[in-house]
Every structure is written in structure tokens, then in C-alpha cells.
Amino acid sequence: MKFIPYEVKTGAENMQIDCDLLEQAIVQQSSEPVFRLYGWSPACVSLGRNQKNDFIDGNFLRENNIDIVRRLTGGRALLHADEITYSFVCHASYLKNGENIVSSYKEISQILIDAFKKLDIELEFGGKPKACGNFCMLVSTGADLCYQGRKLIGSAQFRKENYILQHGSILYDYDRELLEKVFKEKVDTSSIISVKEINPELKKEDIIDMLRNVN
């Protein structure tokens, strides 16, 4: 597996790099998966591929130095601020059940489950699908990763020419007030959880170092 070390970029740069990694894999017909870690500066709202943007207050984002981009992948919007984001690119044949979307989500996400066990954080897949509002972390799917029933990692996929791009947000910490202002809705924090809530002693660098050694 090729690993691309953690780096902090703008939202537009991050989405372009993910897109380029997918396109390079297709052009080169690569059989080696790619695992990348990254952060965002400034903070950025990413919209799902087909999501409407009518809930966005552009003036508020500009006044608070928050960028906005659109992802290749579907789903609802995310505010990328105090988090660690991963992306994983592979050919469907790399996975045991790569042609099946749900199975492929779970197979790729199992990498994260195994990695977090090293930090004594036991993650599990989300339960019954539930959709509400514009904020992705409040939307529950069977491909999410949860800690004690609360969502910690939300992921999304895009497929092209039998190659898969899956990327996702690992919530290190969050500002509830800011989330509610950005998404114009109440954020039920009983349904989400951050790494800092699970273990306040864990630094972001600890998570990055742990993920550096996945295989």
C-alpha cells in the first residue's frame, strides 16, 4: 500500500489531490492501493456531489474565513475544521467484495477499526440508516464508524472505471455553536462523538502516527 503522509491544504487543493489520485490510478491501471491523510486550512464546508447549496450563507462563511468546495463523492455537507481526513483509492478487485458498494465500504473501513484498536478505541459500524438535515455527521448509515453508538467517522465513495475513491472525516473535536450557525440547524451531540471526548489525552498527532502504520 502506498502511503501519503499527513499534510494540511486548502479545501480546493485537498479535493483536487483526491481526484488526481483516482485519475492517476485509472491511467496507470494501478493495482496498489493509496492511503492518504490530510487536514484543512482554512476551515472548509464540503458539499456532496449532488447536494443543493441553498442552506449556505456565503456571507457568514466569508466573514468567518470558511471555504466551500464540492466533493466527487455523494452525501451531505461537512465542516472540515478540527479533524483528520483520510482517502483511500484502489481497484475494486483489490477488495474481496469490491463490486458491492456496502461490502466495499465496510472492507475499507475495517482498516480504521483495526487501527483504532491500537489506541484502545473500539469502533463498530453504524446501525439502522437515518437521514436528517444538511450536516453529514447527523446522517446515519451502515458504513459509518461509531463509538458506543455515536458517530465518529463518516465516509463517502465515488467510483470510476472500476476504481474506488473512499474518503472520510475523523472527528477530532468540534465547535457545536459554529456547526449550528453553518448548517442552520440544531446539532444533536448525543449522536456524534469526537476523539477528544473519548480520550482527552490523545493528541491529533497520536492519531496521525497510528494511522501512518496501517496496512
N, C-alpha and C positions, 0 to 999 in steps of 0.2 A: 504494500500500500504506500502510495506517495503522500507525504505529509507536508502541508504548507503551514508554517508557524504563524502564531497569532500576530495580527497587525491591525492597527486602527486606521480606518479610512472613512471618507465621506460615504453617505448612502449611495450616491450615484456610482462611485468607484467600486463599492462592495458588490453592487448588483451587476456591474459590468464584468468584474472579475469572475463571479459565479457563471455568468453567461459565457464568458470566454473559455472557462474550464470545460464547460459542456461542449462547446463547439470544437475545441481542440481535441477532445476525446473522440468526437464523431469523425473529424477529418483524419485523425491518426489511427482510427479504429482500435483504440487502446483497450487492452484487457486489464490494465492495472487501475484499481480504484484510486480516487483522490479524496483526501480528507483535509479540510481547511478550517482554521479558527480565525475569527476576526471580531473587532469591536467597531464602534461608530462614533465619529466626531465631525460635526456636532450631532446632537441627538436627531433622530430621523423617524418620521412616520413612513412605513412601507404599506402600500395598498396591495391587496390581492389582484391577480391578473385581470379579473373581470369585475372587481368591486367598484361600485359607484363612489364618487368622492364628494357627494353633496353634503355630508356631515362635517366636512373640513372647513375650519375658519382660517383662511390663508393669512389674514392679518395677525391673528393670535400666534400662528406658527412663526411668522416673520419677527414679531416683537419678542419672541422667546428663543430666537435663533434655533429653530427646529426645521430641518429639511423635510422634504417629502419626495418619495420615489415610488415607482410601481414595480412589483416583483414579477418574474416569469411565472412563479407558482401562484396557485389559487388561494382561496381562503379570505379571511377578514384582515383588517389592518392591525399593525403592531406599532408600538412606540419603542424604538430601539434606543435605549439610554444606558442604564447600568446593567448590562447583560453580557453574556458571551454567546456569540453566534457560531454555528458550525455549518459547513456544507459538505456534502458527500456526492461524488459523481462516479458512476460505474455503468458498465453494460449490464443489461438485465440478466444475461447469462452468468454473471458473477455470483448472483444470488441463487439460492435453492429454488425459490418460487418467485423469480423476478418478474414474470409476466402478470402476476396477481398483485394488484395495487396494495391491498390491505396487508398481504403477507410480506411484500417488499418493505413497506413502512416499518413493520414490526422487526424484520430481519436487520434492517439498518439501525433502527433504534435500540436493538439489543446490544449494539456496541456501546451505547451510552449507559445502558443499565449495568453492564459488566464493569464499565469504567467507574461509575459512581459507587459501586460496592467497595472499591478500594478506599473510599473515604467514609465507609460505614453509612452510606445513604442508600437505602433500599427503594428503588423505583419500580413502578408497575405501570402497565398500560391502562389508559383511561377506560371508563366503563361505558354506559349507555350514551350514545351520541345525543348532544344537546346544543342547540344554537340559539344565541340571543345577542342582540346589539352589534356594534361595529368592531369592538375590541376582540381580537383573536383569542386572547388568553381566557376570555369568558365563554368561549365556544368549546364544547367537549366533543372529542371524537375518540374512537378506539385506538387511534395511532398516537395519542398524546402520552406523555410520561408524567406520572403523578407520584407524589409522596403522601402517603396516608390519605389518599382520596382527593388531594388538592393538586392542581396542575402546576408543574414546574417547567416543563419543556413542551413547546408547541412546534410542530413541524409541518412542512408542506412539500409537495413534489411537482416536478414538471418532467415530461417525457418527450424525447425526440429521437426518431430513428433507432429505437430500441435502447437508447441510453437514458439514464435516470439522473436527475438532479434533485437531491433532497436537502433542504436546509431548514434550520430551526433555531429558535430563541431559547436560551437557557437563562432563566430569570435569576440574576444575582441579587438585585434589590430593585425596589420600585418606589415611586412617589405617587401615592394614591390621589392626592389632590390634583397633580398635574395630569394624570391619566383621565380623570373625570372632566377636566377642562378641555383636553384634546378631543376626547370621544363624545363629549356632551351626554354622558350617561353615568349612572351610579356604578361604581366598581365594587362588586361583592368580593371582598378579600377572603371570604371563607372558602371560595372556590379556587383560589390561586395561592401559591407559596413561593418564597424566594430562598435561595441558598442561605442568605444571612439569617432568615427565620429558622431554618433547620439547624444551622450551626454557626453562631455569630463569630466563632473563632476562625472560620475558614476565610481566607483572603481570595480575591479573584485570581491571583497568581497561583494559588494552590489548585484551583480547578483547571487552569490552563496547563500547569505542569502535569497533572494527572491525565488530561486528555491528549497530551503530547505523545503518550506511550500506548495509545490504542492500536489494535491490530485486527 
